Amino acid sequence: GTRAALLGHRVAGKTGTAQKVDPIRGGYSDKRLASFLGFAPADAPRIAILVVVDEPEGKGAEVAGGTVAAPAWGAIAHEALRQLDVMPEQVRETASLLVSSMGSGAADEAAQEPAAEPPIQPGRARVPDVSGLGARSAMRRLAQSSLEPELRGSGRAVAQSPRAGAIVKRGARVKVTLAPPG
C-alpha cells in the first residue's frame, strides 16, 4: 500500500490480490486480480477510488495489489485531489495562516485556488509564476508553494525574483514587484 502514498496527504486504503478460478479445470488458476481501494485525505475524505487490474502480467509479488494497483491509484488520486483543489496538508497550514493575516474574504479565494505542485525534492519547491496577479493572489500562490512572499508596490505583479520555474529551498523569500495596470 505504500506505493499509493501521496505527497502532503494521508491516505487510507487496502490492497487485495485474488486468484482467479479456472472454469475449465475447476480450482484456482495461476491468473490473478490485483486491487487497491483507498480514500484521501484520510482525516477528511474527499475521494474514494477502487482500482482493479485483471490478470496483471508477472509472477508472485509482481502481480500483488500493492505492486500493480496501488501506484495507479496514487496517480489517479493525485490528479483527482488537484482538480478538486484539495491542498496538501503542509500547504493548507501555511495558507490558513496567510488567509487569517489578510482578513475576511480571502478564505473564499484561497479555497478556489489550485493546489500547489509537489516539490521536486524534499525540502525544495518550484517557484510559481505570479505575473499579472494581484497582491493577495500572488501571496496565496507563493504560500501554496511553501515560499515567503515579499511584495513591493501596489497593483499587479510585473516582476519576480527568483524567476518562475526556479527550484529553491522551501521557505525561501520571493520578491514580487507590483505596479498599477496601464
Backbone as CSV, one residue per row, in Angstrom:
resi,resn,N_x,N_y,N_z,CA_x,CA_y,CA_z,C_x,C_y,C_z
1,GLY,0.789,-1.199,0.000,0.000,0.000,0.000,0.832,1.266,0.000
2,THR,2.151,1.168,0.356,2.974,2.377,0.406,3.160,2.992,-0.975
3,ARG,2.935,2.239,-2.013,3.066,2.776,-3.373,1.872,3.649,-3.751
4,ALA,0.878,3.740,-2.879,-0.268,4.620,-3.112,-0.086,5.948,-2.387
5,ALA,1.059,6.146,-1.738,1.294,7.355,-0.953,1.191,8.606,-1.823
6,LEU,0.649,9.672,-1.224,0.519,10.958,-1.903,1.279,11.994,-1.100
7,LEU,2.125,12.768,-1.735,2.880,13.803,-1.065,1.924,14.832,-0.469
8,GLY,2.005,15.032,0.844,1.192,16.042,1.503,-0.191,15.596,1.928
9,HIS,-0.570,14.349,1.656,-1.889,13.845,2.046,-1.739,12.499,2.739
10,ARG,-2.485,12.308,3.826,-2.554,10.992,4.449,-3.598,10.187,3.698
11,VAL,-3.266,8.928,3.415,-4.120,8.037,2.629,-4.520,6.851,3.482
12,ALA,-5.747,6.382,3.323,-6.186,5.139,3.964,-6.646,4.207,2.854
13,GLY,-6.258,2.948,2.952,-6.660,2.029,1.898,-6.273,0.601,2.188
14,LYS,-6.660,-0.280,1.293,-6.399,-1.710,1.441,-6.068,-2.296,0.080
15,THR,-4.980,-3.071,0.058,-4.617,-3.791,-1.158,-5.326,-5.130,-1.176
16,GLY,-5.435,-5.691,-2.360,-6.031,-7.019,-2.487,-5.420,-7.760,-3.662
17,THR,-5.216,-9.057,-3.476,-4.742,-9.920,-4.559,-5.550,-11.202,-4.471
18,ALA,-6.204,-11.565,-5.551,-7.044,-12.773,-5.547,-6.662,-13.681,-6.704
19,GLN,-6.690,-14.978,-6.431,-6.501,-15.950,-7.507,-7.818,-16.078,-8.256
20,LYS,-7.726,-16.263,-9.574,-8.928,-16.442,-10.377,-9.208,-17.935,-10.554
21,VAL,-10.470,-18.255,-10.676,-10.894,-19.650,-10.873,-10.709,-20.037,-12.333
22,ASP,-10.232,-21.250,-12.557,-10.126,-21.808,-13.905,-11.439,-22.532,-14.173
23,PRO,-12.334,-21.984,-15.033,-13.658,-22.571,-15.231,-13.626,-23.921,-15.953
24,ILE,-12.562,-24.205,-16.662,-12.484,-25.470,-17.404,-12.015,-26.608,-16.504
25,ARG,-10.904,-26.407,-15.810,-10.363,-27.461,-14.947,-10.941,-27.424,-13.537
26,GLY,-11.567,-26.319,-13.172,-12.022,-26.173,-11.792,-10.829,-25.810,-10.924
27,GLY,-11.085,-25.254,-9.784,-9.989,-24.841,-8.905,-9.400,-23.514,-9.347
28,TYR,-8.312,-23.146,-8.680,-7.687,-21.864,-8.968,-6.703,-21.962,-10.120
29,SER,-6.611,-20.890,-10.893,-5.636,-20.815,-11.983,-4.419,-20.042,-11.473
30,ASP,-3.450,-19.842,-12.328,-2.290,-19.038,-11.937,-2.518,-17.554,-12.263
31,LYS,-3.714,-17.199,-12.683,-4.061,-15.816,-13.003,-4.571,-15.110,-11.750
32,ARG,-4.338,-13.795,-11.706,-4.672,-13.013,-10.517,-5.540,-11.798,-10.859
33,LEU,-6.110,-11.252,-9.813,-6.851,-9.998,-9.849,-6.206,-9.145,-8.755
34,ALA,-5.646,-7.991,-9.106,-4.979,-7.116,-8.136,-5.834,-5.873,-7.933
35,SER,-5.932,-5.406,-6.682,-6.776,-4.237,-6.426,-6.208,-3.353,-5.326
36,PHE,-6.670,-2.108,-5.334,-6.402,-1.181,-4.239,-7.627,-0.296,-4.100
37,LEU,-8.177,-0.252,-2.882,-9.297,0.617,-2.546,-8.772,1.618,-1.541
38,GLY,-8.899,2.900,-1.847,-8.380,3.903,-0.929,-9.206,5.161,-0.934
39,PHE,-8.992,5.967,0.133,-9.620,7.277,0.183,-8.632,8.280,0.741
40,ALA,-8.847,9.548,0.377,-7.933,10.604,0.795,-8.655,11.948,0.777
41,PRO,-8.191,12.884,1.563,-7.286,12.737,2.683,-7.912,11.850,3.766
42,ALA,-7.094,11.108,4.477,-7.593,10.135,5.450,-8.407,10.793,6.558
43,ASP,-8.023,12.002,6.978,-8.715,12.655,8.098,-10.045,13.292,7.705
44,ALA,-10.225,13.629,6.444,-11.477,14.232,5.955,-11.617,13.871,4.480
45,PRO,-12.034,12.640,4.185,-12.022,12.140,2.799,-12.840,12.980,1.825
46,ARG,-12.234,13.234,0.663,-12.916,13.902,-0.444,-13.082,12.960,-1.621
47,ILE,-12.257,11.880,-1.661,-12.337,10.920,-2.758,-12.254,9.498,-2.224
48,ALA,-12.916,8.589,-2.910,-12.784,7.146,-2.676,-12.649,6.524,-4.062
49,ILE,-11.583,5.761,-4.250,-11.293,5.201,-5.572,-10.946,3.727,-5.427
50,LEU,-11.497,2.917,-6.331,-11.156,1.498,-6.409,-10.475,1.263,-7.751
51,VAL,-9.265,0.698,-7.706,-8.541,0.325,-8.924,-8.432,-1.188,-8.929
52,VAL,-8.885,-1.818,-10.009,-8.804,-3.275,-10.166,-8.073,-3.562,-11.472
53,VAL,-7.044,-4.404,-11.388,-6.287,-4.803,-12.573,-6.529,-6.293,-12.770
54,ASP,-7.152,-6.640,-13.886,-7.478,-8.033,-14.197,-6.308,-8.689,-14.918
55,GLU,-5.823,-9.757,-14.361,-4.744,-10.564,-14.925,-3.482,-9.760,-15.240
56,PRO,-2.904,-9.104,-14.221,-1.646,-8.401,-14.466,-0.555,-9.398,-14.850
57,GLU,0.388,-8.941,-15.667,1.469,-9.826,-16.108,2.534,-9.918,-15.029
58,GLY,3.132,-11.093,-14.880,4.188,-11.300,-13.905,3.851,-12.452,-12.985
59,LYS,4.693,-12.635,-11.979,4.519,-13.726,-11.015,4.714,-13.199,-9.599
60,GLY,4.121,-13.872,-8.646,4.333,-13.571,-7.229,4.021,-12.131,-6.867
61,ALA,4.983,-11.476,-6.188,4.786,-10.104,-5.714,4.604,-9.109,-6.858
62,GLU,5.041,-9.465,-8.067,4.885,-8.572,-9.222,3.423,-8.320,-9.563
63,VAL,2.529,-9.218,-9.164,1.113,-9.083,-9.513,0.244,-8.762,-8.302
64,ALA,0.849,-8.393,-7.185,0.089,-8.069,-5.974,-0.570,-6.697,-6.107
65,GLY,-1.652,-6.494,-5.356,-2.371,-5.225,-5.403,-1.497,-4.036,-5.065
66,GLY,-0.603,-4.213,-4.080,0.280,-3.122,-3.687,1.310,-2.776,-4.740
67,THR,1.637,-3.721,-5.598,2.636,-3.501,-6.645,2.006,-2.982,-7.933
68,VAL,0.833,-3.500,-8.273,0.198,-3.182,-9.557,-0.856,-2.081,-9.434
69,ALA,-1.812,-2.241,-8.534,-2.951,-1.320,-8.460,-2.660,-0.056,-7.650
70,ALA,-1.870,-0.168,-6.578,-1.621,0.991,-5.714,-0.946,2.153,-6.445
71,PRO,0.093,1.929,-7.265,0.680,3.069,-7.982,-0.312,3.744,-8.934
72,ALA,-1.147,2.964,-9.587,-2.171,3.548,-10.468,-3.143,4.376,-9.639
73,TRP,-3.527,3.858,-8.470,-4.423,4.589,-7.571,-3.793,5.927,-7.191
74,GLY,-2.497,5.910,-6.850,-1.810,7.136,-6.451,-1.848,8.198,-7.534
75,ALA,-1.611,7.798,-8.777,-1.634,8.752,-9.890,-3.038,9.319,-10.101
76,ILE,-4.038,8.459,-10.025,-5.431,8.898,-10.206,-5.848,9.816,-9.058
77,ALA,-5.517,9.432,-7.829,-5.898,10.222,-6.652,-5.215,11.585,-6.665
78,HIS,-3.939,11.623,-7.043,-3.214,12.896,-7.106,-3.938,13.872,-8.036
79,GLU,-4.300,13.400,-9.224,-4.987,14.261,-10.191,-6.386,14.644,-9.698
80,ALA,-7.102,13.701,-9.088,-8.450,13.997,-8.580,-8.395,15.070,-7.496
81,LEU,-7.457,14.953,-6.565,-7.338,15.949,-5.498,-6.928,17.306,-6.062
82,ARG,-6.064,17.304,-7.072,-5.661,18.559,-7.705,-6.875,19.234,-8.344
83,GLN,-7.688,18.456,-9.060,-8.861,19.028,-9.722,-9.917,19.494,-8.722
84,LEU,-9.956,18.864,-7.549,-10.898,19.274,-6.505,-10.344,20.404,-5.642
85,ASP,-9.126,20.873,-5.963,-8.461,21.939,-5.202,-8.259,21.575,-3.737
86,VAL,-7.932,20.317,-3.458,-7.632,19.888,-2.095,-6.138,20.082,-1.891
87,MET,-5.790,21.053,-1.037,-4.383,21.367,-0.828,-3.705,20.315,0.042
88,PRO,-2.412,20.041,-0.212,-1.660,19.156,0.684,-1.650,19.722,2.098
89,GLU,-1.522,18.851,3.102,-1.640,19.266,4.500,-0.689,20.386,4.874
90,GLN,0.610,20.292,4.534,1.547,21.333,4.936,1.247,22.647,4.231
91,VAL,0.730,22.603,2.998,0.364,23.817,2.276,-0.889,24.425,2.885
92,ARG,-1.858,23.580,3.285,-3.096,24.054,3.884,-2.791,24.859,5.150
93,GLU,-1.840,24.381,5.975,-1.489,25.085,7.208,-0.899,26.448,6.891
94,THR,0.011,26.522,5.920,0.626,27.785,5.529,-0.424,28.743,4.987
95,ALA,-1.302,28.260,4.121,-2.326,29.115,3.517,-3.301,29.635,4.559
96,SER,-3.658,28.812,5.563,-4.612,29.280,6.569,-3.991,30.386,7.410
97,LEU,-2.688,30.314,7.684,-2.022,31.394,8.403,-2.035,32.662,7.560
98,LEU,-1.766,32.522,6.273,-1.757,33.658,5.371,-3.148,34.264,5.256
99,VAL,-4.168,33.433,5.104,-5.541,33.909,4.969,-5.964,34.665,6.215
100,SER,-5.631,34.144,7.406,-6.043,34.819,8.632,-5.356,36.179,8.750
101,SER,-4.146,36.320,8.199,-3.456,37.602,8.273,-3.979,38.596,7.231
102,MET,-4.674,38.114,6.188,-5.175,39.004,5.137,-6.590,39.499,5.422
103,GLY,-7.320,38.871,6.335,-8.652,39.324,6.665,-9.743,38.559,5.954
104,SER,-10.994,38.971,6.196,-12.139,38.251,5.643,-12.192,38.390,4.134
105,GLY,-12.866,37.426,3.501,-12.980,37.422,2.052,-11.873,36.623,1.397
106,ALA,-10.737,36.538,2.042,-9.608,35.805,1.456,-9.824,34.306,1.513
107,ALA,-10.584,33.830,2.503,-10.790,32.380,2.639,-11.507,31.814,1.422
108,ASP,-12.508,32.544,0.907,-13.217,32.064,-0.276,-12.291,31.993,-1.480
109,GLU,-11.426,33.006,-1.632,-10.489,32.999,-2.750,-9.482,31.870,-2.595
110,ALA,-8.986,31.639,-1.379,-7.984,30.592,-1.149,-8.554,29.223,-1.468
111,ALA,-9.825,29.011,-1.191,-10.430,27.704,-1.446,-10.553,27.429,-2.940
112,GLN,-10.586,28.490,-3.758,-10.751,28.299,-5.193,-9.424,28.164,-5.929
113,GLU,-8.317,28.469,-5.271,-7.002,28.413,-5.912,-6.558,26.964,-6.093
114,PRO,-5.942,26.599,-7.215,-5.494,25.220,-7.408,-4.430,24.831,-6.394
115,ALA,-4.355,23.553,-6.079,-3.348,23.050,-5.153,-1.965,23.232,-5.760
116,ALA,-0.980,23.459,-4.885,0.387,23.638,-5.347,0.954,22.339,-5.902
117,GLU,1.901,22.490,-6.844,2.584,21.297,-7.349,3.464,20.750,-6.237
118,PRO,3.612,19.439,-6.153,4.504,18.895,-5.138,5.941,19.336,-5.408
119,PRO,6.740,19.552,-4.349,8.134,19.939,-4.548,8.895,18.872,-5.332
120,ILE,9.932,19.313,-6.033,10.743,18.411,-6.840,11.463,17.405,-5.947
121,GLN,12.093,17.875,-4.873,12.769,17.017,-3.900,12.320,17.467,-2.526
122,PRO,12.425,16.600,-1.530,12.055,17.029,-0.177,12.840,18.283,0.216
123,GLY,12.143,19.243,0.774,12.781,20.474,1.201,12.976,21.502,0.097
124,ARG,12.531,21.198,-1.122,12.683,22.103,-2.260,11.301,22.429,-2.828
125,ALA,11.197,23.521,-3.572,9.923,23.912,-4.185,10.191,24.598,-5.519
126,ARG,9.218,24.512,-6.416,9.297,25.210,-7.704,8.598,26.558,-7.524
127,VAL,9.258,27.644,-7.945,8.686,28.981,-7.833,7.565,29.117,-8.863
128,PRO,6.335,29.448,-8.405,5.230,29.605,-9.356,5.313,30.944,-10.094
129,ASP,4.658,31.028,-11.222,4.572,32.273,-11.987,3.444,33.107,-11.395
130,VAL,3.778,34.288,-10.872,2.748,35.156,-10.297,2.501,36.388,-11.162
131,SER,3.098,36.442,-12.347,2.948,37.623,-13.202,1.483,37.883,-13.516
132,GLY,1.104,39.160,-13.380,-0.266,39.570,-13.664,-1.228,39.418,-12.502
133,LEU,-0.796,38.770,-11.417,-1.690,38.561,-10.274,-1.688,39.771,-9.354
134,GLY,-2.814,39.975,-8.650,-2.889,40.992,-7.621,-2.120,40.536,-6.386
135,ALA,-1.977,41.430,-5.405,-1.181,41.135,-4.210,-1.670,39.888,-3.476
136,ARG,-2.966,39.812,-3.187,-3.497,38.655,-2.445,-3.272,37.346,-3.189
137,SER,-3.572,37.343,-4.484,-3.408,36.116,-5.273,-1.946,35.704,-5.352
138,ALA,-1.051,36.671,-5.510,0.383,36.363,-5.566,0.848,35.784,-4.234
139,MET,0.418,36.394,-3.125,0.790,35.883,-1.797,0.274,34.462,-1.600
140,ARG,-0.956,34.242,-1.992,-1.572,32.924,-1.829,-0.837,31.874,-2.667
141,ARG,-0.546,32.196,-3.918,0.141,31.254,-4.803,1.521,30.903,-4.246
142,LEU,2.243,31.887,-3.723,3.570,31.624,-3.152,3.456,30.800,-1.871
143,ALA,2.476,31.110,-1.029,2.281,30.342,0.210,1.944,28.891,-0.099
144,GLN,1.168,28.649,-1.147,0.818,27.280,-1.523,2.044,26.493,-1.962
145,SER,3.086,27.184,-2.388,4.334,26.525,-2.771,5.342,26.549,-1.627
146,SER,4.871,26.899,-0.422,5.717,26.963,0.782,6.851,27.971,0.621
147,LEU,6.542,29.106,0.001,7.518,30.171,-0.190,7.028,31.430,0.506
148,GLU,7.971,32.291,0.908,7.613,33.506,1.636,7.584,34.701,0.686
149,PRO,6.414,35.341,0.532,6.327,36.479,-0.385,6.883,37.764,0.228
150,GLU,7.547,38.559,-0.605,7.969,39.907,-0.226,7.471,40.823,-1.338
151,LEU,6.408,41.587,-1.055,5.766,42.414,-2.081,6.214,43.861,-1.971
152,ARG,6.401,44.499,-3.139,6.740,45.925,-3.192,5.843,46.594,-4.218
153,GLY,5.237,47.705,-3.831,4.370,48.433,-4.739,2.919,48.026,-4.569
154,SER,2.081,48.428,-5.526,0.666,48.066,-5.499,0.196,47.829,-6.925
155,GLY,-0.892,47.086,-7.041,-1.426,46.755,-8.359,-1.205,45.293,-8.683
156,ARG,-0.689,45.022,-9.879,-0.470,43.649,-10.363,1.022,43.343,-10.424
157,ALA,1.355,42.045,-10.288,2.755,41.617,-10.333,3.329,41.826,-11.731
158,VAL,4.454,42.555,-11.802,5.119,42.805,-13.080,6.510,42.175,-13.133
159,ALA,7.052,41.794,-11.979,8.374,41.152,-11.938,8.466,40.309,-10.680
160,GLN,9.346,39.296,-10.726,9.568,38.461,-9.550,10.987,37.919,-9.579
161,SER,11.510,37.670,-8.373,12.833,37.080,-8.239,12.837,36.196,-6.999
162,PRO,13.231,34.915,-7.148,13.702,34.206,-8.326,12.599,34.063,-9.379
163,ARG,13.026,33.741,-10.602,12.113,33.622,-11.743,11.172,32.427,-11.580
164,ALA,10.056,32.472,-12.276,9.090,31.362,-12.273,9.762,30.103,-12.794
165,GLY,9.495,28.978,-12.135,10.049,27.699,-12.550,11.346,27.329,-11.854
166,ALA,11.992,28.304,-11.196,13.246,28.009,-10.490,12.968,27.068,-9.315
167,ILE,13.923,26.196,-9.015,13.814,25.297,-7.872,14.605,25.926,-6.730
168,VAL,13.924,26.161,-5.613,14.548,26.817,-4.460,14.240,26.032,-3.191
169,LYS,14.903,26.415,-2.114,14.655,25.799,-0.816,13.272,26.232,-0.325
170,ARG,12.513,25.296,0.269,11.196,25.653,0.815,11.379,26.741,1.860
171,GLY,10.454,27.689,1.880,10.536,28.798,2.816,11.338,29.972,2.281
172,ALA,11.919,29.837,1.088,12.714,30.917,0.502,11.835,32.136,0.243
173,ARG,12.452,33.294,0.292,11.749,34.552,0.043,11.692,34.803,-1.467
174,VAL,10.516,35.177,-1.962,10.343,35.527,-3.375,9.904,36.987,-3.426
175,LYS,10.724,37.826,-4.078,10.426,39.251,-4.193,9.526,39.472,-5.401
176,VAL,8.413,40.162,-5.170,7.440,40.436,-6.231,7.253,41.946,-6.326
177,THR,7.428,42.486,-7.527,7.218,43.912,-7.769,5.835,44.094,-8.379
178,LEU,5.045,44.965,-7.755,3.680,45.248,-8.212,3.639,46.641,-8.839
179,ALA,2.800,46.804,-9.859,2.618,48.110,-10.495,1.160,48.244,-10.918
180,PRO,0.640,49.488,-10.911,-0.741,49.688,-11.352,-0.899,49.289,-12.814
181,PRO,-2.083,48.763,-13.195,-2.295,48.394,-14.598,-2.244,49.626,-15.499
182,GLY,-1.819,49.417,-16.736,-1.829,50.508,-17.696,-0.492,50.779,-18.165
